[in-house]
Amino acid sequence: MAKLLETFPCVPSTERGRGILIAGDPKSDSILYCNGRSVFIRSLRQPQDVQVYGEHGYAVTVARYSPNGEWIASADVSGTVRVWGTHNGFVLKNEFRVLAGRIDDLQWSLDGLRIVASGDGKGKSLVRAFAWDSGNTMGDFDGHSRRVLSCAFKPTRPFRIATCGEDFLVNFYDGPPFKFHSSHREHSNFVNCIRYSPDGTKFITVSSDKKGMIYDGKTGDKIGELDSADGHKGSIYAVSWSPDSKRVLTVSADKSAKVWEVSEDGTVGSVIKTLTFMESGGAEDMLVGCLWQNDHLITVSLGGTMSLYSADDMDKPPLLLSGHIKNVTSLAVLGTNQKTILSCSYDGLIVKWLQGVGYSCKLQMNDNMKIKRLAATESSILLSGFDNKVWRIPLTDDKFGAAEHVDIGHQPLDISIAVDSPGFTALVSFDSGIALLNGMSILNKIDLGFVVAASVISPDGREAIVGGQDGKLHIYSVSGDNSFKEEAVLEKHRGALTVIRYSPDLTMFASGDANREAVVWDRETKQVKLNNMLFHTARINCLAWSPNNKMVATGSIDTCVIVYEVDKPASSRMTVRNAHLGGVNAVAFVDECTVASSGEDASVRLWHIESQ
């Protein structure tokens, strides 16, 4: 049996020059955000408490709770809205094709019977209001000529809908059935976000022209604006009202969030607090999303980091929730007491996680370096990407050191470290051969005469196994002068090798291939110890041994993690289905009964494995 212990979730997908939408449910104090095809439900009281909805066929753009908190409506880039329950396995209530293109925002009516969605209609309707249960359209929304970035439903009767977009317009509709009432052009750039106050008396718009405008909630007339004296110096991407309708939170490309006091009559908004976000010092610190929920002020940076401030004590340092935005390509587990997990994603981000705690710290590689492989010891990390370089980063308690690199003249395929060798010798394979490294110096580099697909070096550095595209395993001894001598060739696989790993006690090794098969070998006799490990339905991407040498875990692009016990038939396996939407890229054992996995959904998960 396998049970999910912990999820280290990804952060919201962000896009430069665009605001993003996070929503929440004040009753359960949880928030919703989107990444890829998934919607993440995350508790603010327990940030490690995460649920994932992954039923959309396209990238999800926005998700919102219904007013009673029982339903969630989520929309994607295809123009589809799905309405599903928050309990009992996310039961689907309805699915509607609402717009012809991407949906950028949606809102529920106060009674939970209507939904309005806006976005890119690709020449057709840009805004649509519909019944949540039947999908019947409720009115006509004329007046916009370009993509509608945001919409708002008046939370009190009589109902009104306000919209804004790339045509610099703010449009106002009354109903239902809804019809055009008036249009305003006070902004001189994209109007990024529009929000009604909880009491319904006012609504506010913010724009890339660095201004915020306040309108009467019932008539749609402009009544005031945010004071520009202490205002933002960059585009304002998002705005959120306080629960008492007296203050608003705004975030901007100038890397700051501001809390404004809005006068009772709505004629002016004055800054009462500025919250500045500084993490990397670069463009990733721009703030693109925000939410005011109960006592929490939440801001989201372009790099995906969520900062949780207390509304009662804004001077208190925020709780930072960070993680990956892109797919996680590699994992490494360090430490014996406090288990440390290192994960790296395709976009060059390395994140350090602590078991039972979550996010610890992160390092963004420079020059937009893409990371494909990671290997680590207690003191350093080795990385390879899509150029010819192998990078080394020193590792101290809670910090990453300065990176240095060596050029091996070929694009690296696989990296492994001889953890018990002096100076941590590393084996790097490339398409036609292998290279032996120590520190940043190349000890030996040879061409093997066949197409290489995977490789590994033994912990003592005296043996290396290289797998070919032809499915053969070549075993080499490594002598004192760092030369390689071929000792044996093993044939069993019918597809290109994708991964090879030694058992911790060095008595066995395991290999996996692109033809979905894994094999456990006896190292001394070179005989197959466990075969018929053919239970994946697609290519095996990764493989790991348990510390006690009794179990082997494999991960595949079929989204499953399968754990085999070496002394039992392969048929008595334990399978974690749908471990990661889109496929599993890396697995590693944290201890004898805990497996860490990562994949295309940009998240890291820990599974408790019980022997059957």
C-alpha positions in Angstrom: 0.0 0.0 0.0 1.1 3.5 -0.7 -0.2 6.6 1.1 0.4 10.3 0.3 2.3 11.8 3.2 3.2 15.3 2.0 3.0 17.5 -1.1 5.5 20.2 -1.8 3.4 22.0 -4.4 4.3 24.2 -7.3 3.5 27.9 -7.2 1.1 29.7 -9.5 2.0 30.0 -13.2 3.0 33.6 -14.0 3.5 35.6 -17.2 5.5 38.7 -17.5 3.4 41.8 -18.2 0.2 40.1 -17.0 -1.6 39.9 -13.7 -2.6 36.5 -12.3 -5.6 35.6 -10.3 -5.7 33.8 -7.0 -9.0 33.3 -5.2 -10.0 32.0 -1.9 -12.8 30.8 0.5 -12.9 32.8 3.7 -14.8 30.1 5.5 -12.2 27.3 5.1 -9.4 29.9 4.8 -8.0 28.2 1.7 -6.9 29.6 -1.6 -7.0 28.5 -5.2 -4.3 29.0 -7.9 -3.5 27.4 -11.2 -0.4 25.9 -12.7 -0.4 23.9 -16.0 -3.6 21.8 -16.2 -4.1 21.7 -12.5 -6.0 23.7 -9.9 -4.3 23.8 -6.4 -6.4 24.1 -3.2 -4.1 25.2 -0.4 -4.9 25.8 3.2 -3.5 29.1 4.7 -3.6 27.6 8.2 -1.6 24.5 7.1 0.3 25.4 3.9 1.4 21.8 3.5 -2.3 20.8 3.2 -2.7 20.7 -0.5 -5.3 19.2 -2.8 -5.0 19.1 -6.6 -7.7 19.0 -9.3 -6.2 17.9 -12.7 -9.2 17.1 -14.9 -8.8 20.0 -17.4 -7.6 19.1 -20.9 -5.8 22.5 -21.3 -3.8 24.9 -19.2 -6.1 26.4 -16.4 -6.2 30.1 -16.1 -8.5 30.9 -13.2 -10.6 29.1 -10.5 -13.1 30.5 -8.0 -15.1 29.2 -5.1 -18.9 29.6 -5.1 -20.2 31.9 -2.4 -21.3 28.9 -0.2 -17.8 27.2 -0.7 -19.4 24.0 -1.9 -18.4 24.4 -5.6 -15.5 25.5 -7.6 -15.6 26.9 -11.2 -12.4 26.7 -13.1 -11.6 27.9 -16.7 -8.9 27.2 -19.2 -7.2 28.5 -22.3 -9.7 26.7 -24.6 -12.7 28.7 -23.3 -14.1 25.8 -21.2 -15.5 26.2 -17.7 -15.8 23.2 -15.4 -18.0 23.3 -12.2 -17.0 20.7 -9.6 -17.6 19.9 -6.0 -15.1 20.7 -3.2 -15.9 17.4 -1.4 -16.1 13.7 -2.2 -13.5 13.4 -4.9 -14.2 16.6 -6.8 -17.4 15.4 -8.5 -18.0 17.2 -11.8 -21.3 19.1 -11.9 -21.1 20.6 -15.4 -18.8 21.5 -18.2 -19.5 24.4 -20.6 -17.7 25.8 -23.6 -18.2 29.5 -22.7 -15.8 31.5 -25.0 -14.0 30.7 -28.3 -10.6 31.5 -26.8 -8.8 31.8 -23.5 -10.8 32.8 -20.3 -8.9 35.3 -18.2 -11.4 35.9 -15.3 -14.6 34.5 -13.9 -16.9 35.5 -11.0 -19.9 34.0 -9.3 -23.0 35.9 -8.4 -23.9 36.2 -4.7 -26.7 33.7 -4.9 -24.4 31.2 -6.6 -26.7 30.7 -9.6 -24.9 32.7 -12.2 -21.3 32.9 -13.5 -19.7 35.6 -15.6 -16.5 34.9 -17.6 -14.3 37.1 -19.7 -11.3 36.7 -22.0 -10.3 36.4 -25.6 -13.3 35.5 -27.9 -11.2 35.2 -31.1 -13.6 37.5 -33.0 -16.7 36.3 -31.1 -18.1 37.2 -27.7 -15.5 38.5 -25.2 -17.8 38.3 -22.1 -20.6 35.8 -21.2 -22.8 35.4 -18.2 -24.6 32.0 -17.8 -26.6 29.9 -15.4 -24.3 27.6 -13.4 -26.5 24.5 -13.8 -27.8 24.8 -17.4 -25.2 27.0 -19.1 -28.0 29.2 -20.5 -26.7 32.7 -21.5 -28.0 35.6 -19.5 -27.8 38.7 -21.6 -25.6 40.4 -24.2 -22.2 42.0 -23.5 -21.4 44.5 -26.3 -18.9 47.3 -26.0 -15.5 45.7 -25.9 -13.3 45.4 -29.0 -10.3 43.6 -27.5 -9.5 40.9 -24.9 -11.4 41.4 -21.7 -8.9 40.9 -18.8 -11.2 41.0 -15.8 -14.8 41.0 -14.8 -16.7 41.6 -11.5 -20.2 40.6 -10.3 -21.8 43.0 -7.8 -22.2 41.0 -4.6 -25.5 42.6 -3.6 -28.8 43.2 -5.3 -29.6 44.7 -7.8 -27.0 42.7 -9.7 -24.5 44.5 -11.9 -21.5 43.3 -13.9 -18.4 45.4 -14.6 -15.7 44.5 -17.1 -12.3 45.9 -18.3 -9.7 45.0 -20.8 -7.0 45.7 -23.4 -9.1 48.4 -25.2 -8.6 50.7 -22.1 -12.3 50.6 -21.4 -14.4 49.9 -18.3 -17.9 48.8 -19.2 -20.9 48.5 -17.0 -23.9 46.2 -17.5 -27.2 46.0 -15.6 -29.7 43.1 -15.5 -30.4 40.2 -15.5 -30.8 39.6 -18.4 -27.7 41.8 -18.6 -27.4 44.6 -21.2 -24.9 47.4 -21.8 -25.4 50.4 -19.6 -22.3 52.6 -19.9 -18.6 52.8 -20.8 -15.7 54.7 -19.3 -12.3 55.5 -20.7 -10.4 57.1 -17.8 -7.4 54.8 -18.2 -4.7 55.3 -20.9 -3.4 51.7 -20.9 -4.5 48.1 -20.4 -7.0 47.8 -17.5 -5.7 44.7 -15.7 -8.1 44.1 -12.9 -11.6 45.1 -11.6 -13.1 44.2 -8.2 -16.3 45.0 -6.3 -16.1 45.9 -2.7 -17.8 43.2 -0.5 -20.6 45.6 0.5 -21.3 46.3 -3.2 -21.2 50.1 -2.9 -18.1 50.6 -5.0 -15.8 48.9 -7.5 -12.2 49.7 -8.4 -10.1 49.3 -11.5 -6.3 49.2 -11.8 -4.3 49.6 -15.0 -0.9 49.6 -16.6 -1.1 53.4 -16.6 -0.2 53.1 -12.8 -3.6 54.5 -11.8 -6.6 53.1 -9.8 -10.1 54.4 -10.4 -13.1 54.1 -8.1 -16.7 53.8 -9.4 -20.2 53.8 -7.8 -21.3 50.1 -7.5 -24.9 50.8 -8.5 -24.7 53.4 -11.2 -21.3 52.7 -12.6 -20.3 56.4 -12.5 -16.7 57.3 -11.6 -16.5 58.8 -8.1 -12.8 58.9 -7.3 -9.3 57.5 -7.7 -6.3 56.4 -5.8 -3.9 59.2 -4.8 -1.0 59.2 -7.2 1.3 61.1 -4.8 2.5 58.0 -3.1 1.3 55.7 -5.8 2.9 52.9 -7.8 5.8 53.6 -10.2 5.0 50.7 -12.5 2.0 48.9 -14.0 -0.6 47.8 -11.4 -1.6 44.2 -12.1 -4.1 43.3 -9.4 -6.3 44.6 -6.6 -8.2 43.1 -3.7 -10.6 44.6 -1.1 -10.5 44.1 2.6 -13.5 42.2 4.1 -14.8 45.5 5.6 -14.8 47.3 2.2 -12.7 50.2 3.7 -9.2 49.3 2.3 -7.7 47.8 -0.8 -4.5 46.0 -1.6 -2.7 46.6 -4.9 0.4 45.0 -6.4 2.7 46.4 -9.2 5.6 45.8 -11.5 7.6 48.3 -9.2 8.0 45.3 -6.8 5.8 46.7 -4.1 2.3 46.1 -2.7 0.4 49.0 -1.2 -2.5 49.1 1.2 -4.9 52.0 0.6 -7.5 53.5 2.9 -10.6 54.3 0.7 -12.8 57.2 1.9 -16.4 56.5 2.9 -17.7 58.3 -0.2 -15.1 56.7 -2.4 -13.6 59.9 -3.8 -10.0 59.2 -2.8 -7.7 56.3 -1.8 -4.6 57.1 0.4 -1.6 54.9 1.0 -1.3 53.7 4.6 1.3 51.0 4.1 3.9 50.0 1.4 5.1 46.4 1.4 8.3 45.9 -0.7 9.3 42.5 -2.0 13.0 41.8 -2.5 14.2 38.2 -3.1 16.3 37.8 -6.2 16.7 41.6 -7.0 15.7 40.9 -10.6 12.5 41.0 -12.7 11.3 37.9 -10.7 10.5 40.3 -7.8 7.7 42.1 -9.7 4.4 41.5 -8.0 1.6 40.2 -10.3 -1.1 38.9 -8.0 -2.8 39.6 -4.7 -5.6 38.5 -2.4 -7.0 40.0 0.9 -8.7 37.1 2.8 -9.7 37.3 6.5 -6.5 38.4 8.3 -4.2 37.4 5.4 -2.6 39.7 2.8 -1.2 37.5 0.0 1.0 38.7 -2.8 2.5 36.7 -5.7 5.7 37.6 -7.4 6.7 36.9 -11.1 9.0 34.2 -9.8 6.0 32.5 -8.2 6.8 33.2 -4.5 3.7 33.8 -2.4 4.2 36.2 0.6 1.6 35.9 3.5 1.4 39.1 5.6 -0.8 39.6 8.6 -3.4 42.4 8.1 -3.2 43.2 11.9 0.6 43.5 11.9 1.9 44.4 8.5 5.4 45.1 9.9 5.8 41.4 10.8 8.0 39.6 8.3 5.8 37.6 5.8 5.7 33.8 5.6 7.2 32.9 2.2 5.7 30.0 0.2 7.8 29.1 -2.8 8.5 26.2 -5.2 8.8 25.4 -8.8 6.8 26.8 -11.7 8.1 24.4 -14.4 8.4 20.6 -14.5 10.8 19.1 -11.9 13.5 17.1 -13.7 15.7 15.7 -10.9 15.6 14.9 -7.1 18.3 14.2 -4.5 17.9 13.3 -0.8 20.6 14.4 1.7 21.1 14.0 5.4 20.2 11.3 7.9 18.4 13.2 10.7 16.6 16.2 9.2 15.9 14.9 5.7 16.7 17.5 3.1 15.3 17.1 -0.4 16.8 19.0 -3.4 14.8 19.3 -6.5 15.6 21.1 -9.8 13.3 22.2 -12.6 13.8 22.7 -16.3 13.9 26.5 -15.9 17.1 26.5 -13.8 15.6 26.7 -10.3 17.0 24.5 -7.5 14.7 24.3 -4.4 15.7 22.9 -1.0 12.8 21.2 1.0 12.7 19.9 4.5 10.6 16.9 5.3 7.7 17.9 7.6 8.4 21.6 7.1 8.3 22.3 3.3 10.1 25.1 1.5 13.5 26.1 2.9 15.4 28.1 0.2 16.0 28.3 -3.5 18.7 29.2 -6.1 18.0 30.5 -9.6 20.7 29.7 -12.0 21.9 32.6 -14.1 21.7 33.1 -17.9 18.4 31.2 -18.1 20.3 27.9 -17.8 18.0 24.9 -18.3 18.7 22.0 -15.9 18.3 18.4 -17.0 20.2 16.4 -14.4 21.2 16.9 -10.8 23.5 14.8 -8.5 24.4 15.8 -4.9 26.5 15.0 -1.9 26.3 16.6 1.6 28.8 19.3 0.4 28.1 20.1 -3.2 25.7 19.8 -6.2 26.5 18.8 -9.7 24.3 20.0 -12.5 24.0 19.6 -16.3 21.8 21.2 -18.8 21.5 21.5 -22.6 24.9 23.1 -23.2 28.3 21.4 -22.8 28.9 22.5 -19.2 28.8 20.6 -15.9 28.2 23.0 -13.0 29.3 22.5 -9.4 27.7 24.4 -6.5 29.0 24.2 -2.9 26.4 23.5 -0.3 26.4 24.7 3.3 23.7 24.5 6.0 21.1 26.7 4.4 22.9 28.4 1.6 24.1 27.7 -1.9 27.7 28.8 -2.8 29.0 30.4 -6.0 28.7 28.1 -9.1 31.7 27.1 -11.2 31.7 25.0 -14.3 33.8 22.8 -16.6 33.2 22.4 -20.4 33.3 18.7 -21.4 32.9 19.4 -25.1 29.6 17.5 -25.4 26.1 17.8 -24.1 25.9 15.7 -20.9 23.3 12.9 -20.7 23.7 11.5 -17.2 25.6 12.5 -14.0 26.5 10.3 -11.1 28.9 10.8 -8.1 31.2 8.3 -6.4 30.2 9.4 -2.9 32.9 7.3 -1.1 35.8 8.3 -3.4 38.4 10.9 -2.5 37.3 14.3 -3.8 33.9 12.9 -5.0 34.8 11.6 -8.5 31.9 12.0 -10.9 31.0 10.2 -14.1 29.4 12.2 -16.9 28.1 10.4 -20.0 27.5 12.0 -23.4 26.2 10.7 -26.7 29.4 8.9 -27.8 31.3 8.3 -24.6 32.0 9.1 -20.9 34.2 11.6 -18.9 35.6 11.2 -15.4 35.7 14.4 -13.4 37.2 15.3 -10.0 36.2 18.8 -8.8 36.4 20.9 -11.9 39.2 18.9 -13.7 38.6 16.2 -16.4 40.6 13.1 -15.3 39.8 11.1 -18.4 37.5 11.3 -21.4 37.0 8.4 -23.8 34.9 7.6 -26.9 33.2 4.2 -26.5 32.2 3.5 -30.1 28.5 3.1 -29.4 25.6 5.4 -28.7 25.4 6.0 -25.0 22.0 6.5 -23.3 22.6 6.2 -19.5 25.5 5.7 -17.0 26.4 5.3 -13.4 29.6 5.0 -11.3 29.9 2.9 -8.1 30.1 4.7 -4.8 33.8 3.7 -4.4 34.6 5.0 -7.9 36.1 1.6 -9.1 33.4 0.5 -11.5 31.2 2.1 -14.1 28.1 0.8 -16.0 27.2 2.4 -19.3 23.9 1.7 -21.1 23.5 2.0 -24.8 20.7 2.9 -27.2 20.9 -0.7 -28.3 19.8 -1.9 -24.8 23.2 -3.4 -23.8 24.8 -2.8 -20.5 28.6 -2.4 -20.6 30.5 -2.8 -17.3 33.9 -1.1 -17.0 36.5 -1.3 -14.2 38.1 2.0 -13.3 41.8 1.7 -12.4 44.0 3.9 -10.3 45.2 5.9 -13.3 41.5 6.6 -14.2 41.5 4.4 -17.3 38.5 2.2 -18.2 38.6 -1.5 -19.0 35.5 -3.3 -20.3 34.8 -6.3 -18.1 31.4 -7.5 -19.4 28.4 -6.8 -21.7 24.9 -7.7 -20.4 22.0 -8.2 -22.8 18.4 -8.3 -21.6 16.7 -5.0 -22.4 14.8 -4.6 -25.7 14.9 -0.8 -25.6 17.3 2.0 -25.0 18.6 2.3 -21.4 17.2 5.3 -19.6 18.5 4.8 -16.0 21.0 2.6 -14.1 21.5 2.6 -10.3 23.6 0.6 -7.8 22.1 -0.7 -4.6 23.5 1.0 -1.4 25.3 -2.3 -0.3 26.8 -2.6 -3.9 25.6 -6.3 -4.2 23.1 -5.4 -6.9 22.2 -2.9 -9.6 19.0 -2.1 -11.4 18.4 -0.7 -14.9 15.3 0.6 -16.7 14.7 1.2 -20.4 12.5 3.1 -22.9 10.5 -0.1 -23.6 9.0 0.1 -20.0 11.0 -2.7 -18.5 13.2 -2.7 -15.4 15.7 -5.4 -14.3 17.5 -6.1 -11.1 21.0 -7.7 -11.5 23.3 -9.5 -9.1 26.6 -7.6 -9.3 28.9 -10.5 -8.7 27.4 -13.1 -11.0 26.0 -10.6 -13.5 22.8 -12.7 -13.5 19.2 -11.4 -13.5 17.9 -11.3 -9.9 14.4 -9.9 -10.5 12.8 -9.7 -13.9 9.3 -9.4 -15.5 9.2 -5.9 -14.1 7.0 -4.9 -17.0 4.1 -3.1 -15.3 4.6 0.4 -16.6 2.7 1.2 -19.8 5.4 3.7 -21.1 9.1 4.6 -20.9 10.7 4.4 -17.5 12.3 7.7 -16.6 13.8 7.1 -13.2 14.7 4.5 -10.6 15.8 4.4 -7.0 16.9 1.9 -4.3 15.7 1.9 -0.7 18.5 2.4 2.0 18.0 -1.2 3.2 18.4 -2.7 -0.4 15.0 -4.4 -0.2 13.0 -2.2 -2.6 13.3 -0.6 -6.0 11.1 2.3 -7.1 10.5 3.2 -10.7 8.8 6.2 -12.3 7.4 6.5 -15.8 5.7 8.9 -18.2 2.6 6.8 -17.6 2.2 9.0 -14.4 2.8 6.0 -12.1 5.4 5.1 -9.4 5.8 1.4 -8.9 7.7 -0.1 -5.9 9.1 -3.7 -6.2 10.4 -5.8 -3.4 13.6 -7.6 -4.5 12.9 -10.8 -2.7 9.3 -11.1 -4.0 7.9 -11.7 -7.4 7.5 -8.6 -9.5 3.7 -9.2 -9.6 3.5 -8.3 -5.9 4.4 -4.7 -6.7 2.9 -1.6 -5.1 1.6 1.0 -7.6 1.0 4.7 -7.0 -1.3 5.7 -9.8 -1.5 9.3 -11.1 1.4 10.3 -8.9 2.2 13.2 -11.2 0.0 14.6 -14.0 1.9 14.4 -17.2 4.5 11.9 -16.0 7.1 11.1 -13.3 10.6 12.4 -13.9 12.4 11.5 -10.7 12.1 9.2 -7.6 14.3 8.9 -4.5 13.9 7.1 -1.2 13.9 9.4 1.9 14.0 6.4 4.3 13.1 2.7 4.2 9.4 3.3 3.8 9.2 6.8 2.2 9.6 7.6 -1.5 9.9 11.1 -2.9 8.7 11.7 -6.5 8.5 14.6 -8.9 7.2 15.2 -12.3 5.7 17.3 -15.0 3.2 18.9 -12.6 6.1 20.8 -11.0 5.4 19.3 -7.6 7.3 17.0 -5.2 5.4 14.4 -3.3 6.3 12.0 -0.4 4.7 8.6 -0.3 4.6 6.1 2.6 5.2 2.6 1.3 4.0 -0.4 3.4 5.4 -3.8 2.5 2.6 -6.2 1.6 
